Amino acid sequence: MNTAAATAISTSTSTSASGTAGAAAQGYVLTLSCPDKQGIVHAVSSSLFITGCNIVDSQQFGDHDTGLFFMRVHFSADSPVTLEKLRASFGAVGDAFAMDWEIHRAEERMRIVLLVSKFGHCLNDLLFRARTGALPVDIAAVVSNHEDFAGLTASYGIPFHHIPVTKDTKEAAEAELLELVEAERVELVVLARYMQVVSDDLCKRLNGRIINIHHSFLPSFKGAKPYHQAHARGVKLIGATAHYVTAELDEGPIIEQEVERVGHGVTPEQLVAIGRDVECRALARAVKWHAEHRILLNGHRTVVFA
């Protein structure tokens, strides 16, 4: 366990420090994971101090099961400190502790692409949240294997790409999607009820950068009309799971889950409506946390500094 002198920052908790940053101060987020050992927190905080940074908020977690240490630090720095200088300065600390680390501008909005098929509730929700500033993202495009939501997308002034997918065109369709991701400098792909199974190759190419949402009846109620199946079995909890996409269908690292209790008097149609709301809430939180660099992969699990 990390026992550095700077461990006034408690495991799994947040602390804040008031600073004297001037009006020109810029916000940054540092995330890291590495083998747990003494001195990590001290080394991180010392490096930021020497570089002229002020820690605004810090969260950390030591996983006894894996022996890994995770940390997210939100800090500010005055000019002439730049992102490039910060990364160059922190490199020595990262190497010393074998860290997997990143530094991002806190105010920079993440560029994302939304994929959708014929169910538009998650798409509509994310479009609205992004427009109102509830999500720190810029939606570069909406991609669909159908044309149903071209009008909705256009009403937000966002490009719509119709990429049909068949058994024979699946490889070409995914290649077109990857070209779009690269051309638009997209950092996250969101499957907002995109009813296509993505290939193993696409999962690898977008590892840790593609999020899906599904109802939490899986694997109990597969196939068509899962909410109607749930109604027939008298289900009392409606759930949804947002997770990273891997080659194992619907079994990627879980980011967020949402549930809502239902009574015996609800109809199948009411279950569907409740399920849509639950899916929207879970997916929106997952996208927000990813865009704010609050999620760190921990094998088949995630560490979420929400």
C-alpha positions in Angstrom: 0.0 0.0 0.0 1.2 3.5 -0.8 2.5 5.0 2.5 4.2 8.1 1.3 4.4 11.2 3.4 1.9 12.9 1.1 -0.9 10.4 1.9 -3.0 12.9 3.5 -5.1 12.1 0.4 -7.0 9.1 1.7 -7.6 6.1 -0.5 -10.9 6.3 -2.5 -11.5 9.9 -1.2 -11.1 13.4 -2.6 -9.2 16.3 -1.2 -8.9 19.9 -2.3 -6.2 22.5 -1.9 -6.7 26.2 -2.3 -4.2 27.9 -4.4 -3.0 31.3 -5.6 -3.3 30.5 -9.3 -3.8 33.7 -11.4 -6.4 34.5 -13.9 -4.3 32.9 -16.7 -4.3 29.5 -14.9 -5.3 26.5 -17.0 -6.8 23.3 -15.7 -5.4 19.9 -16.4 -6.2 16.3 -15.5 -3.5 13.6 -14.8 -4.5 10.0 -14.7 -2.2 7.1 -13.9 -2.0 3.4 -12.9 1.0 1.5 -11.9 2.2 -1.3 -9.5 1.5 -0.1 -5.9 4.6 0.9 -3.9 5.7 3.5 -1.5 6.3 7.0 -2.7 3.9 7.4 -5.6 1.8 10.2 -4.1 4.8 12.0 -2.9 6.5 11.8 -6.3 3.4 12.9 -8.2 2.7 15.9 -5.9 6.4 16.9 -5.8 6.6 16.8 -9.6 3.5 19.0 -10.0 4.8 21.4 -7.3 8.2 21.8 -8.9 6.5 22.5 -12.2 4.6 25.3 -10.7 1.2 23.5 -10.5 -1.5 23.7 -7.9 -3.6 20.6 -7.0 -7.3 21.3 -7.1 -8.6 17.8 -6.4 -7.1 14.3 -6.1 -8.5 10.8 -5.9 -6.6 7.5 -5.5 -7.3 3.8 -5.1 -5.0 0.9 -4.3 -6.4 -2.5 -5.4 -5.3 -5.2 -3.0 -6.4 -7.9 -5.5 -4.3 -6.8 -8.4 -1.6 -4.9 -6.6 -2.2 -1.8 -8.8 -2.5 1.8 -7.8 -4.8 4.3 -9.5 -4.9 8.1 -9.3 -6.6 11.0 -10.9 -5.4 14.6 -10.2 -7.1 17.8 -11.3 -4.6 20.6 -11.1 -4.0 24.1 -12.5 -0.9 25.8 -13.8 -0.1 29.4 -14.8 1.4 30.4 -18.1 4.1 29.8 -19.4 3.4 26.2 -18.3 2.0 24.3 -21.3 0.6 20.8 -21.8 3.8 19.8 -23.7 6.0 21.0 -20.8 3.9 19.2 -18.3 4.1 15.9 -20.2 7.9 16.3 -20.7 8.4 17.1 -17.0 6.3 14.2 -15.7 7.9 11.6 -17.9 10.7 10.9 -15.5 8.2 10.1 -12.7 6.2 7.9 -15.0 9.2 5.9 -16.0 10.4 5.6 -12.4 7.2 3.9 -11.3 6.4 2.1 -14.5 3.2 4.2 -14.9 0.6 4.1 -17.6 -0.2 7.9 -17.5 -1.9 10.7 -19.4 -2.3 14.4 -19.0 -5.2 16.3 -20.6 -6.5 19.8 -20.6 -9.5 19.8 -18.2 -11.6 22.2 -20.2 -11.0 20.5 -23.6 -14.2 18.9 -24.9 -13.8 15.3 -26.1 -14.7 14.6 -29.8 -17.1 11.6 -30.1 -19.1 9.8 -32.7 -22.5 8.3 -31.9 -23.7 5.0 -33.6 -27.4 4.2 -33.7 -29.8 1.9 -35.5 -33.6 2.1 -35.1 -34.0 3.0 -31.4 -33.3 6.7 -30.9 -33.9 7.4 -27.2 -30.2 7.3 -26.3 -29.2 9.3 -29.4 -31.8 12.0 -28.7 -30.7 12.2 -25.0 -27.0 12.5 -25.8 -27.6 15.1 -28.5 -29.6 17.2 -26.1 -27.1 16.9 -23.2 -24.2 17.9 -25.5 -26.2 20.8 -26.9 -27.0 22.1 -23.4 -23.5 21.6 -22.0 -24.4 18.8 -19.7 -21.8 16.6 -21.5 -18.3 17.9 -22.1 -18.2 16.5 -25.6 -18.3 17.7 -29.2 -20.3 15.2 -31.4 -18.4 15.0 -34.6 -20.9 12.8 -36.4 -23.8 10.4 -36.1 -23.4 7.1 -37.9 -26.3 4.7 -38.6 -27.0 1.6 -40.6 -30.5 3.1 -41.2 -31.6 6.5 -42.2 -34.4 7.0 -39.6 -32.6 9.7 -37.6 -31.0 11.7 -40.3 -33.6 14.5 -39.7 -33.1 14.5 -35.9 -29.3 14.7 -36.4 -29.6 17.5 -38.9 -31.7 19.5 -36.5 -28.6 19.7 -34.2 -26.4 20.7 -37.1 -24.3 17.5 -36.9 -23.2 15.5 -39.9 -25.1 12.2 -40.5 -23.4 9.2 -42.2 -25.5 6.4 -43.5 -23.3 3.3 -43.6 -25.5 0.2 -44.4 -24.3 -3.1 -42.9 -24.8 -6.5 -44.4 -23.0 -9.8 -43.9 -21.1 -9.0 -47.2 -20.4 -5.4 -46.5 -19.6 -5.5 -42.7 -15.8 -5.3 -43.2 -16.0 -2.4 -45.6 -18.6 -0.6 -43.3 -16.2 -0.8 -40.3 -13.3 0.4 -42.5 -15.4 3.4 -43.4 -16.2 4.0 -39.8 -12.5 3.9 -38.8 -11.7 6.3 -41.6 -14.2 8.7 -40.1 -12.9 8.3 -36.6 -9.4 9.1 -37.8 -10.4 12.0 -40.1 -12.5 13.7 -37.3 -9.9 13.0 -34.6 -12.5 11.1 -32.6 -11.5 10.0 -29.1 -14.6 8.0 -28.2 -17.2 5.9 -30.1 -20.6 5.5 -28.4 -23.0 2.7 -29.4 -26.2 4.5 -28.6 -28.4 1.4 -29.3 -26.5 0.4 -32.4 -27.8 -3.1 -33.1 -24.8 -4.5 -34.9 -22.2 -6.8 -33.4 -18.8 -5.2 -34.0 -15.9 -7.3 -35.2 -13.0 -8.4 -33.0 -10.7 -6.3 -35.1 -12.7 -3.1 -34.5 -12.8 -3.9 -30.8 -9.0 -4.1 -30.8 -8.5 -0.9 -32.8 -10.8 1.0 -30.5 -9.8 -0.7 -27.2 -10.9 1.5 -24.3 -12.5 4.0 -26.7 -15.8 2.4 -27.5 -18.8 2.3 -25.1 -22.1 0.3 -25.4 -25.4 0.3 -23.5 -27.7 -2.7 -23.0 -30.5 -3.7 -20.8 -29.5 -5.7 -17.7 -31.8 -8.6 -18.5 -28.9 -10.3 -20.4 -28.5 -13.2 -20.5 -31.9 -14.1 -19.1 -34.0 -12.5 -21.9 -32.2 -12.5 -25.2 -33.6 -11.8 -28.6 -36.7 -9.8 -29.6 -38.8 -7.8 -27.1 -36.8 -8.4 -23.9 -39.1 -6.1 -21.9 -42.1 -8.1 -22.9 -40.3 -11.3 -21.9 -39.5 -9.6 -18.5 -43.1 -8.7 -18.0 -44.2 -12.3 -18.6 -41.8 -13.4 -15.9 -42.9 -10.7 -13.4 -39.6 -8.8 -13.2 -39.4 -6.3 -10.4 -36.2 -4.4 -11.3 -35.5 -2.7 -14.7 -31.8 -2.2 -15.3 -29.2 -1.1 -17.8 -25.4 -1.5 -18.1 -22.9 0.8 -19.8 -19.6 -0.9 -20.5 -16.6 -0.8 -22.8 -16.9 -3.0 -25.8 -14.6 -6.0 -26.2 -14.6 -9.1 -28.3 -16.7 -10.9 -25.7 -20.2 -9.8 -26.5 -21.7 -7.5 -23.8 -19.1 -8.7 -21.3 -16.7 -5.7 -21.4 -15.5 -3.8 -18.3 -18.6 -2.2 -16.7 -18.6 1.5 -16.2 -22.1 2.3 -14.8 -25.3 0.5 -14.0 -28.8 1.9 -13.3 -31.9 0.3 -12.0 -35.5 1.2 -11.2 -38.0 -0.8 -9.3 -41.3 -1.6 -11.0 -44.6 -3.0 -9.6 -46.9 -5.8 -10.6 -49.3 -3.4 -12.4 -47.0 -2.1 -15.1 -47.7 -3.0 -18.7 -45.1 -4.2 -21.2 -45.3 -0.8 -22.9 -44.6 0.9 -19.6 -41.6 -1.4 -18.9 -40.2 -0.3 -22.3 -40.6 3.4 -21.5 -39.0 2.9 -18.1 -36.2 0.9 -19.7 -35.5 3.7 -22.2 -35.0 6.2 -19.4 -32.8 3.9 -17.4 -30.6 3.2 -20.5 -30.3 7.0 -21.2 -29.2 7.8 -17.6 -26.6 5.0 -17.4 -25.1 5.8 -20.9 -25.0 9.5 -20.3 -23.0 9.1 -17.0 -20.6 6.7 -18.7 -19.9 9.1 -21.5 -19.5 12.0 -19.1 -17.1 10.2 -16.9 -15.0 9.0 -19.8 -14.9 12.5 -21.3 -13.7 13.8 -18.0 -11.0 11.2 -17.7 -12.5 9.6 -14.6 -12.3 6.0 -15.7 -9.2 3.8 -15.6 -9.2 0.2 -16.8 -8.3 -2.4 -14.2 -8.2 -5.7 -16.2 -11.8 -6.8 -16.7 -13.0 -4.1 -14.3 -12.9 -0.3 -14.1 -11.9 2.2 -11.5 -14.3 5.2 -11.7 -13.4 8.4 -9.9 -16.9 9.9 -10.1 
